[in-house]
């Protein structure tokens, strides 16, 4: 029986051990986009997209953080993800499972979701979405690539 709460249970270990996590990018959407698309109190929240790439294929995940300070430091917040670069997708998922305590729930879920999306897109490249960087840049107030 599959353990549906364990993200590793759905990964093909042998296949995904060959794919190394390469580029990571995170976008923090600008306040106008947040005000127009996010339901609820938008003054103290931020949201955006996280992208993990391997072998020219991208995995995406969205994030929303509530109750952020006025001067949210995206680079500091996202710097924990740098530890994933160079790992295989399977190793990355293991790393997240074993070292998520200092990351917190939002970053843990964000990284898991992006890796699961990446693994799905690697197995079925035609299903992956492609987002225009120029559009993402035009709608972002912060961006970090690592």
N, CA, C and O atoms as a DFTB+ gen file, in Angstrom:
584 C
 N C O
     1  1       0.844      -1.170       0.000
     2  2       0.000       0.000       0.000
     3  2       0.895       1.241       0.000
     4  3       1.905       1.287       0.703
     5  1       0.517       2.242      -0.792
     6  2       1.273       3.486      -0.847
     7  2       0.982       4.343       0.368
     8  3      -0.154       4.416       0.837
     9  1       2.006       4.982       0.865
    10  2       1.829       5.959       1.926
    11  2       1.675       7.311       1.252
    12  3       2.670       7.914       0.850
    13  1       0.455       7.795       1.121
    14  2       0.193       9.011       0.368
    15  2       0.706      10.267       1.046
    16  3       0.767      11.319       0.409
    17  1       1.074      10.195       2.302
    18  2       1.622      11.368       2.967
    19  2       3.127      11.461       2.792
    20  3       3.728      12.473       3.151
    21  1       3.740      10.429       2.250
    22  2       5.185      10.408       2.043
    23  2       5.492      10.742       0.591
    24  3       5.236       9.918      -0.287
    25  1       6.040      11.939       0.305
    26  2       6.326      12.312      -1.081
    27  2       7.298      11.369      -1.770
    28  3       7.279      11.269      -2.997
    29  1       8.143      10.676      -1.024
    30  2       9.117       9.772      -1.625
    31  2       8.467       8.527      -2.206
    32  3       9.033       7.890      -3.093
    33  1       7.282       8.174      -1.713
    34  2       6.643       6.936      -2.159
    35  2       6.281       6.971      -3.635
    36  3       6.210       5.920      -4.272
    37  1       6.052       8.141      -4.189
    38  2       5.669       8.239      -5.588
    39  2       6.829       8.421      -6.542
    40  3       6.617       8.481      -7.754
    41  1       8.043       8.510      -6.040
    42  2       9.203       8.754      -6.894
    43  2       9.845       7.453      -7.342
    44  3      10.015       6.530      -6.545
    45  1      10.194       7.382      -8.596
    46  2      10.937       6.250      -9.139
    47  2      12.403       6.496      -8.813
    48  3      13.071       7.276      -9.492
    49  1      12.899       5.840      -7.786
    50  2      14.240       6.087      -7.252
    51  2      15.329       5.940      -8.299
    52  3      16.172       6.827      -8.438
    53  1      15.330       4.843      -9.036
    54  2      16.391       4.603     -10.016
    55  2      16.404       5.663     -11.103
    56  3      17.462       6.185     -11.456
    57  1      15.240       5.977     -11.628
    58  2      15.146       6.939     -12.718
    59  2      15.543       8.344     -12.264
    60  3      16.280       9.035     -12.968
    61  1      15.068       8.766     -11.109
    62  2      15.295      10.136     -10.658
    63  2      16.650      10.336      -9.998
    64  3      17.044      11.472      -9.735
    65  1      17.359       9.267      -9.728
    66  2      18.712       9.399      -9.187
    67  2      19.677       9.906     -10.247
    68  3      20.766      10.378      -9.921
    69  1      19.285       9.814     -11.514
    70  2      20.139      10.269     -12.608
    71  2      19.992      11.757     -12.902
    72  3      20.800      12.316     -13.643
    73  1      18.988      12.404     -12.344
    74  2      18.736      13.817     -12.626
    75  2      19.205      14.681     -11.462
    76  3      18.750      14.526     -10.329
    77  1      20.122      15.590     -11.765
    78  2      20.694      16.474     -10.752
    79  2      19.935      17.801     -10.736
    80  3      19.595      18.348     -11.785
    81  1      19.680      18.304      -9.541
    82  2      19.037      19.604      -9.389
    83  2      20.032      20.670      -9.834
    84  3      21.145      20.756      -9.317
    85  1      19.613      21.471     -10.792
    86  2      20.478      22.509     -11.340
    87  2      20.081      23.881     -10.831
    88  3      20.308      24.222      -9.670
    89  1      19.492      24.651     -11.707
    90  2      19.136      26.029     -11.384
    91  2      17.887      26.094     -10.502
    92  3      16.944      25.323     -10.681
    93  1      17.902      27.018      -9.557
    94  2      16.744      27.289      -8.713
    95  2      16.437      28.778      -8.837
    96  3      17.346      29.608      -8.824
    97  1      15.164      29.109      -8.957
    98  2      14.740      30.501      -9.067
    99  2      13.501      30.701      -8.213
   100  3      12.657      29.813      -8.090
   101  1      13.410      31.895      -7.621
   102  2      12.213      32.220      -6.851
   103  2      11.783      33.642      -7.192
   104  3      12.604      34.555      -7.285
   105  1      10.491      33.801      -7.373
   106  2       9.890      35.081      -7.721
   107  2       8.950      35.491      -6.591
   108  3       8.167      34.679      -6.098
   109  1       9.033      36.741      -6.191
   110  2       8.079      37.308      -5.235
   111  2       7.228      38.297      -6.019
   112  3       7.744      39.290      -6.533
   113  1       5.942      38.037      -6.114
   114  2       5.068      38.875      -6.923
   115  2       4.945      40.277      -6.350
   116  3       5.085      40.486      -5.145
   117  1       4.679      41.237      -7.237
   118  2       4.519      42.615      -6.782
   119  2       3.176      42.780      -6.078
   120  3       2.267      41.967      -6.247
   121  1       3.068      43.836      -5.295
   122  2       1.888      44.030      -4.448
   123  2       0.615      44.221      -5.262
   124  3      -0.459      43.832      -4.804
   125  1       0.700      44.806      -6.454
   126  2      -0.489      44.993      -7.284
   127  2      -1.076      43.657      -7.701
   128  3      -2.290      43.465      -7.637
   129  1      -0.237      42.745      -8.120
   130  2      -0.709      41.415      -8.510
   131  2      -1.321      40.695      -7.312
   132  3      -2.357      40.042      -7.439
   133  1      -0.682      40.815      -6.153
   134  2      -1.201      40.170      -4.943
   135  2      -2.575      40.732      -4.597
   136  3      -3.499      39.976      -4.298
   137  1      -2.713      42.052      -4.634
   138  2      -3.992      42.684      -4.302
   139  2      -5.108      42.239      -5.235
   140  3      -6.258      42.109      -4.815
   141  1      -4.772      42.005      -6.498
   142  2      -5.789      41.642      -7.490
   143  2      -6.110      40.154      -7.536
   144  3      -7.139      39.772      -8.091
   145  1      -5.261      39.307      -6.970
   146  2      -5.481      37.866      -7.126
   147  2      -5.615      37.081      -5.829
   148  3      -6.199      35.997      -5.835
   149  1      -5.097      37.587      -4.728
   150  2      -5.119      36.838      -3.475
   151  2      -6.300      37.292      -2.630
   152  3      -6.485      38.484      -2.382
   153  1      -7.094      36.322      -2.194
   154  2      -8.259      36.604      -1.373
   155  2      -7.825      36.801       0.073
   156  3      -6.948      36.093       0.566
   157  1      -8.443      37.765       0.750
   158  2      -8.161      37.979       2.166
   159  2      -7.325      39.223       2.396
   160  3      -7.212      40.085       1.524
   161  1      -6.741      39.302       3.584
   162  2      -5.916      40.441       3.975
   163  2      -4.571      40.361       3.262
   164  3      -3.743      39.505       3.573
   165  1      -4.363      41.255       2.310
   166  2      -3.159      41.215       1.492
   167  2      -2.034      42.085       2.017
   168  3      -0.905      41.987       1.537
   169  1      -2.316      42.928       2.988
   170  2      -1.291      43.854       3.464
   171  2      -0.118      43.141       4.120
   172  3       1.010      43.631       4.066
   173  1      -0.362      42.014       4.728
   174  2       0.698      41.311       5.451
   175  2       1.012      39.953       4.842
   176  3       1.468      39.048       5.541
   177  1       0.771      39.806       3.542
   178  2       1.117      38.535       2.913
   179  2       1.966      38.787       1.674
   180  3       1.969      39.880       1.107
   181  1       2.670      37.763       1.280
   182  2       3.418      37.796       0.030
   183  2       3.284      36.429      -0.622
   184  3       3.068      35.424       0.056
   185  1       3.414      36.402      -1.926
   186  2       3.312      35.134      -2.635
   187  2       4.150      35.181      -3.903
   188  3       4.600      36.243      -4.334
   189  1       4.347      34.015      -4.486
   190  2       5.146      33.945      -5.694
   191  2       5.304      32.530      -6.189
   192  3       4.517      31.644      -5.857
   193  1       6.342      32.330      -6.997
   194  2       6.629      31.033      -7.609
   195  2       8.058      30.614      -7.323
   196  3       8.962      31.444      -7.221
   197  1       8.240      29.309      -7.197
   198  2       9.562      28.711      -7.013
   199  2       9.772      27.727      -8.154
   200  3       8.884      26.935      -8.471
   201  1      10.950      27.780      -8.772
   202  2      11.257      26.901      -9.902
   203  2      12.542      26.141      -9.623
   204  3      13.547      26.720      -9.212
   205  1      12.494      24.830      -9.855
   206  2      13.674      23.971      -9.773
   207  2      13.849      23.334     -11.148
   208  3      12.892      22.808     -11.718
   209  1      15.074      23.382     -11.683
   210  2      15.339      22.853     -13.020
   211  2      16.330      21.701     -12.983
   212  3      17.217      21.639     -12.132
   213  1      16.152      20.791     -13.934
   214  2      17.077      19.679     -14.137
   215  2      16.959      19.234     -15.589
   216  3      15.853      19.040     -16.093
   217  1      18.075      19.076     -16.248
   218  2      18.110      18.576     -17.632
   219  2      17.206      19.383     -18.566
   220  3      16.592      18.823     -19.474
   221  1      17.125      20.691     -18.346
   222  2      16.323      21.552     -19.208
   223  2      14.830      21.507     -18.951
   224  3      14.059      22.109     -19.698
   225  1      14.407      20.807     -17.912
   226  2      12.991      20.693     -17.545
   227  2      12.795      21.410     -16.211
   228  3      13.664      21.377     -15.341
   229  1      11.634      22.060     -16.066
   230  2      11.351      22.842     -14.861
   231  2      10.249      22.207     -14.023
   232  3       9.325      21.580     -14.541
   233  1      10.376      22.389     -12.715
   234  2       9.328      22.044     -11.771
   235  2       8.921      23.319     -11.053
   236  3       9.780      24.091     -10.627
   237  1       7.633      23.547     -10.915
   238  2       7.114      24.788     -10.344
   239  2       6.280      24.510      -9.097
   240  3       5.662      23.453      -8.962
   241  1       6.279      25.484      -8.193
   242  2       5.379      25.454      -7.038
   243  2       5.087      26.892      -6.628
   244  3       5.940      27.772      -6.751
   245  1       3.882      27.116      -6.144
   246  2       3.471      28.435      -5.672
   247  2       3.611      28.498      -4.155
   248  3       3.511      27.482      -3.467
   249  1       3.842      29.697      -3.648
   250  2       3.870      29.876      -2.201
   251  2       3.077      31.113      -1.811
   252  3       2.938      32.060      -2.585
   253  1       2.565      31.076      -0.595
   254  2       1.916      32.227       0.024
   255  2       2.356      32.246       1.475
   256  3       2.230      31.251       2.189
   257  1       2.867      33.376       1.896
   258  2       3.311      33.541       3.278
   259  2       2.455      34.632       3.903
   260  3       2.417      35.761       3.413
   261  1       1.780      34.294       4.972
   262  2       0.952      35.265       5.684
   263  2       1.755      35.936       6.782
   264  3       2.761      35.405       7.251
   265  1       1.306      37.083       7.173
   266  2       1.867      37.810       8.311
   267  2       3.371      38.074       8.161
   268  3       4.154      37.785       9.066
   269  1       3.762      38.628       7.006
   270  2       5.168      38.975       6.788
   271  2       5.418      40.416       7.214
   272  3       4.503      41.238       7.254
   273  1       6.659      40.699       7.527
   274  2       7.058      42.054       7.878
   275  2       7.056      42.920       6.619
   276  3       7.084      42.401       5.503
   277  1       7.022      44.226       6.801
   278  2       6.971      45.148       5.673
   279  2       8.173      44.968       4.745
   280  3       8.034      45.060       3.525
   281  1       9.332      44.715       5.306
   282  2      10.551      44.558       4.514
   283  2      10.957      43.087       4.493
   284  3      11.927      42.699       5.145
   285  1      10.226      42.280       3.755
   286  2      10.486      40.849       3.638
   287  2      11.752      40.634       2.818
   288  3      11.881      41.177       1.721
   289  1      12.685      39.848       3.342
   290  2      13.957      39.567       2.675
   291  2      13.859      38.218       1.963
   292  3      14.086      37.171       2.570
   293  1      13.522      38.252       0.680
   294  2      13.341      37.033      -0.100
   295  2      14.623      36.213      -0.168
   296  3      14.578      34.989      -0.050
   297  1      15.757      36.867      -0.354
   298  2      17.024      36.146      -0.478
   299  2      17.343      35.388       0.803
   300  3      17.731      34.221       0.758
   301  1      17.182      36.041       1.929
   302  2      17.429      35.366       3.209
   303  2      16.456      34.200       3.395
   304  3      16.857      33.108       3.797
   305  1      15.177      34.439       3.101
   306  2      14.155      33.414       3.288
   307  2      14.408      32.212       2.387
   308  3      14.233      31.073       2.821
   309  1      14.819      32.445       1.135
   310  2      14.983      31.367       0.157
   311  2      16.363      30.727       0.185
   312  3      16.574      29.712      -0.479
   313  1      17.291      31.279       0.921
   314  2      18.672      30.778       0.892
   315  2      18.794      29.320       1.350
   316  3      19.766      28.652       0.996
   317  1      17.840      28.818       2.119
   318  2      17.901      27.415       2.561
   319  2      17.837      26.449       1.381
   320  3      18.334      25.326       1.468
   321  1      17.228      26.883       0.284
   322  2      17.083      26.012      -0.879
   323  2      18.408      25.760      -1.592
   324  3      18.516      24.809      -2.365
   325  1      19.413      26.592      -1.349
   326  2      20.717      26.414      -2.004
   327  2      21.321      25.056      -1.684
   328  3      22.115      24.532      -2.466
   329  1      20.956      24.483      -0.547
   330  2      21.482      23.179      -0.142
   331  2      21.030      22.053      -1.074
   332  3      21.618      20.972      -1.068
   333  1      20.000      22.298      -1.867
   334  2      19.471      21.277      -2.769
   335  2      20.254      21.184      -4.075
   336  3      20.265      20.141      -4.728
   337  1      20.897      22.261      -4.445
   338  2      21.594      22.311      -5.738
   339  2      22.683      21.240      -5.810
   340  3      23.490      21.096      -4.892
   341  1      22.691      20.499      -6.910
   342  2      23.686      19.457      -7.122
   343  2      23.253      18.079      -6.652
   344  3      23.873      17.079      -7.016
   345  1      22.197      18.010      -5.847
   346  2      21.679      16.712      -5.401
   347  2      20.808      16.114      -6.497
   348  3      20.283      16.836      -7.345
   349  1      20.657      14.802      -6.478
   350  2      19.662      14.198      -7.369
   351  2      18.282      14.566      -6.813
   352  3      18.164      15.003      -5.668
   353  1      17.261      14.390      -7.620
   354  2      15.908      14.707      -7.154
   355  2      15.554      13.848      -5.950
   356  3      14.971      14.341      -4.985
   357  1      15.901      12.579      -6.001
   358  2      15.613      11.686      -4.875
   359  2      16.388      12.116      -3.629
   360  3      15.830      12.147      -2.532
   361  1      17.678      12.451      -3.794
   362  2      18.477      12.926      -2.655
   363  2      17.912      14.229      -2.104
   364  3      17.897      14.441      -0.891
   365  1      17.448      15.102      -2.998
   366  2      16.850      16.362      -2.566
   367  2      15.615      16.146      -1.719
   368  3      15.432      16.803      -0.694
   369  1      14.765      15.223      -2.147
   370  2      13.559      14.928      -1.377
   371  2      13.926      14.317      -0.026
   372  3      13.318      14.655       0.990
   373  1      14.907      13.428      -0.005
   374  2      15.389      12.867       1.265
   375  2      15.933      13.962       2.172
   376  3      15.654      13.980       3.371
   377  1      16.709      14.876       1.595
   378  2      17.282      15.970       2.376
   379  2      16.183      16.801       3.026
   380  3      16.270      17.142       4.206
   381  1      15.153      17.125       2.257
   382  2      14.036      17.913       2.792
   383  2      13.359      17.164       3.934
   384  3      13.068      17.749       4.977
   385  1      13.110      15.875       3.740
   386  2      12.446      15.072       4.768
   387  2      13.251      15.021       6.066
   388  3      12.679      15.028       7.156
   389  1      14.568      14.971       5.946
   390  2      15.426      14.803       7.122
   391  2      15.912      16.102       7.746
   392  3      16.400      16.085       8.876
   393  1      15.796      17.227       7.046
   394  2      16.363      18.490       7.541
   395  2      15.375      19.643       7.494
   396  3      15.786      20.798       7.387
   397  1      14.092      19.357       7.570
   398  2      13.087      20.399       7.379
   399  2      12.794      21.248       8.614
   400  3      12.158      22.295       8.492
   401  1      13.229      20.838       9.769
   402  2      12.911      21.567      11.008
   403  2      13.227      23.061      10.922
   404  3      12.344      23.878      11.182
   405  1      14.460      23.446      10.566
   406  2      14.746      24.886      10.517
   407  2      14.070      25.594       9.338
   408  3      13.992      26.823       9.323
   409  1      13.590      24.850       8.370
   410  2      12.962      25.457       7.199
   411  2      11.553      25.958       7.487
   412  3      11.146      26.997       6.968
   413  1      10.814      25.236       8.302
   414  2       9.412      25.556       8.534
   415  2       8.521      24.895       7.491
   416  3       8.995      24.413       6.463
   417  1       7.241      24.882       7.769
   418  2       6.274      24.158       6.938
   419  2       6.140      24.730       5.530
   420  3       6.026      23.970       4.568
   421  1       6.151      26.044       5.393
   422  2       5.948      26.645       4.069
   423  2       7.088      26.287       3.129
   424  3       6.844      25.875       1.995
   425  1       8.322      26.435       3.578
   426  2       9.463      26.131       2.711
   427  2       9.566      24.631       2.426
   428  3       9.910      24.228       1.315
   429  1       9.266      23.810       3.429
   430  2       9.292      22.353       3.228
   431  2       8.291      21.954       2.147
   432  3       8.641      21.244       1.205
   433  1       7.064      22.405       2.282
   434  2       6.018      22.074       1.317
   435  2       6.334      22.644      -0.060
   436  3       6.088      21.992      -1.075
   437  1       6.874      23.853      -0.100
   438  2       7.230      24.485      -1.368
   439  2       8.281      23.673      -2.116
   440  3       8.130      23.409      -3.309
   441  1       9.341      23.279      -1.423
   442  2      10.412      22.500      -2.057
   443  2       9.909      21.126      -2.488
   444  3      10.220      20.672      -3.589
   445  1       9.141      20.466      -1.639
   446  2       8.579      19.156      -2.000
   447  2       7.691      19.266      -3.236
   448  3       7.781      18.444      -4.149
   449  1       6.841      20.274      -3.260
   450  2       5.920      20.444      -4.387
   451  2       6.666      20.699      -5.687
   452  3       6.325      20.131      -6.725
   453  1       7.685      21.552      -5.632
   454  2       8.468      21.843      -6.842
   455  2       9.216      20.599      -7.321
   456  3       9.289      20.346      -8.523
   457  1       9.771      19.823      -6.389
   458  2      10.481      18.598      -6.779
   459  2       9.526      17.543      -7.342
   460  3       9.863      16.858      -8.307
   461  1       8.353      17.409      -6.755
   462  2       7.367      16.461      -7.285
   463  2       6.902      16.879      -8.677
   464  3       6.726      16.037      -9.558
   465  1       6.702      18.193      -8.872
   466  2       6.321      18.687     -10.186
   467  2       7.443      18.456     -11.194
   468  3       7.189      18.072     -12.336
   469  1       8.681      18.690     -10.770
   470  2       9.838      18.443     -11.636
   471  2       9.930      16.970     -12.018
   472  3      10.142      16.647     -13.186
   473  1       9.773      16.079     -11.049
   474  2       9.872      14.646     -11.355
   475  2       8.769      14.221     -12.318
   476  3       9.009      13.408     -13.211
   477  1       7.578      14.753     -12.150
   478  2       6.477      14.457     -13.065
   479  2       6.783      14.977     -14.468
   480  3       6.537      14.290     -15.459
   481  1       7.319      16.195     -14.544
   482  2       7.634      16.788     -15.844
   483  2       8.797      16.076     -16.533
   484  3       8.835      16.005     -17.761
   485  1       9.740      15.552     -15.761
   486  2      10.844      14.792     -16.350
   487  2      10.349      13.475     -16.943
   488  3      10.838      13.026     -17.980
   489  1       9.380      12.867     -16.278
   490  2       8.833      11.599     -16.758
   491  2       7.861      11.806     -17.919
   492  3       7.668      10.907     -18.738
   493  1       7.250      12.995     -17.989
   494  2       6.291      13.334     -19.050
   495  2       6.559      14.765     -19.512
   496  3       5.780      15.661     -19.188
   497  1       7.634      15.005     -20.257
   498  2       8.024      16.377     -20.614
   499  2       6.944      17.177     -21.332
   500  3       6.916      18.402     -21.209
   501  1       6.075      16.539     -22.063
   502  2       5.046      17.268     -22.801
   503  2       3.978      17.858     -21.882
   504  3       3.223      18.733     -22.303
   505  1       3.904      17.393     -20.636
   506  2       2.895      17.885     -19.701
   507  2       3.337      19.140     -18.956
   508  3       2.503      19.834     -18.376
   509  1       4.629      19.443     -18.962
   510  2       5.152      20.579     -18.210
   511  2       4.697      21.908     -18.780
   512  3       4.501      22.045     -19.988
   513  1       4.531      22.890     -17.897
   514  2       4.162      24.228     -18.345
   515  2       5.431      25.053     -18.538
   516  3       6.458      24.810     -17.905
   517  1       5.331      26.012     -19.410
   518  2       6.444      26.921     -19.637
   519  2       5.950      28.332     -19.362
   520  3       5.003      28.797     -19.997
   521  1       6.575      29.000     -18.436
   522  2       6.186      30.363     -18.099
   523  2       7.234      31.324     -18.641
   524  3       8.433      31.094     -18.484
   525  1       6.791      32.382     -19.268
   526  2       7.691      33.379     -19.828
   527  2       8.393      34.151     -18.715
   528  3       7.750      34.736     -17.843
   529  1       9.715      34.141     -18.761
   530  2      10.488      34.878     -17.757
   531  2      10.167      36.365     -17.801
   532  3      10.085      37.016     -16.759
   533  1       9.985      36.904     -19.002
   534  2       9.709      38.339     -19.120
   535  2       8.414      38.704     -18.395
   536  3       8.339      39.750     -17.750
   537  1       7.397      37.852     -18.497
   538  2       6.148      38.103     -17.780
   539  2       6.371      38.010     -16.272
   540  3       5.909      38.864     -15.515
   541  1       7.076      36.973     -15.843
   542  2       7.329      36.809     -14.410
   543  2       8.119      37.993     -13.858
   544  3       7.820      38.488     -12.771
   545  1       9.122      38.446     -14.601
   546  2       9.897      39.608     -14.156
   547  2       9.020      40.855     -14.069
   548  3       9.159      41.647     -13.137
   549  1       8.128      41.030     -15.025
   550  2       7.283      42.232     -15.028
   551  2       6.287      42.236     -13.876
   552  3       5.795      43.297     -13.495
   553  1       5.985      41.080     -13.321
   554  2       5.014      40.981     -12.232
   555  2       5.662      40.741     -10.868
   556  3       4.964      40.509      -9.881
   557  1       6.978      40.796     -10.814
   558  2       7.682      40.488      -9.561
   559  2       8.329      41.728      -8.972
   560  3       8.799      42.611      -9.690
   561  1       8.339      41.770      -7.652
   562  2       9.070      42.835      -6.970
   563  2      10.438      42.356      -6.517
   564  3      11.321      43.168      -6.240
   565  1      10.621      41.031      -6.440
   566  2      11.915      40.453      -6.078
   567  2      12.113      39.160      -6.849
   568  3      11.160      38.471      -7.212
   569  1      13.383      38.853      -7.085
   570  2      13.752      37.644      -7.814
   571  2      15.104      37.198      -7.288
   572  3      15.964      38.021      -6.976
   573  1      15.282      35.884      -7.193
   574  2      16.550      35.333      -6.724
   575  2      16.819      34.062      -7.509
   576  3      15.968      33.176      -7.581
   577  1      18.009      33.975      -8.098
   578  2      18.428      32.790      -8.834
   579  2      19.670      32.242      -8.166
   580  3      20.598      32.993      -7.865
   581  1      19.698      30.942      -7.931
   582  2      20.840      30.339      -7.255
   583  2      21.053      28.929      -7.726
   584  3      21.976      28.257      -7.265
